[in-house]
Amino acid sequence: MAKVARTKKTTEEKEVKKASAASSVGFARQILIRPVVSEKTVARESQGVYTFVVQPNATKVDVKLAVKEAYGVMPVKVAVLHTEGKVTRSNRGFGRRSAQKKAIVTLKKGAQISIHEGV
């Protein structure tokens, strides 16, 4: 009996498979809520690093595919972080800001996306 050589699937093949499953209309709009615009994030854009607020249940692969669909550029790296909502005070008492999930997306050297259009 001959042995069949198994090949490991690359991460791109896995992402393409997931992309075909998630190719519904507006997938990127469901995952990427808005870009984060602050002094720090605008300064990092010149290095090809962009920050987005994403859905709480989004994975790194989801964010990667959403950026590819929305901007046409495949990210090299995606880091995800959760920010806890802060307690706030006003004259009416205490409140709480909502928690967020942010994704820091790194693109290939020289690649850029325009997230400030229409601002």
Buried (B, 14 or more C-beta within 10 A) or exposed (E): EEEEEEEEEEEEEEBEEBBEEBEEEEBBEBBBBEBBEEEEBBEBBEEBBBBBBBBEEBBBBBBBBBBBBBBEBBBEEBEBEEEEEEEEEEEEEEEEEEEBBBBBBBBEEEBEBEBEEEE
